[in-house]
Amino acid sequence: MADRATGSLHKIIAYCHDLVEDTDTTLDEIRELFDDGVANVVDMLTHRAKENYAEYMGRILNNHDAMIVKLADLNDNLIAATTYSKHRADKYRLAKMLIEDQIALVLRQEFPEKFFK
């Protein structure tokens, strides 16, 4: 997934997210190695036990860096999911659309002259 992330910060966040998700690495260790900013975004990207997917995505949609990294993650996950789970692939496609819509909204707000001539 990190290979699909853009920019050094996003690659660091993506790798750290995978570390926390797939190993015994903790957020505190990420915080020590990098900083609070990286650790906070990794935390946003970490799906908690008993948390529904809507809550999880709601948290991600409130942070630009989390959206960019999650979009790369979804693109990566979609490749595998399309071959083994239509339900999962559909869930990833919907999440991807939510993030893309949120990014478009942010861009329209930050650069109105580009969208409303």
ABEGO torsion letter per residue (X at the ends): XAAABBEAAAAAAAAAAAAAAABABBAAAAAAABBAAAAAAAAAABBBBGBBAAAAAAAAAABAAAAAAAAAAAAAAAAAAAAABAAAAAAAAAAAAAAAAAAAAAAAAABAAAABX
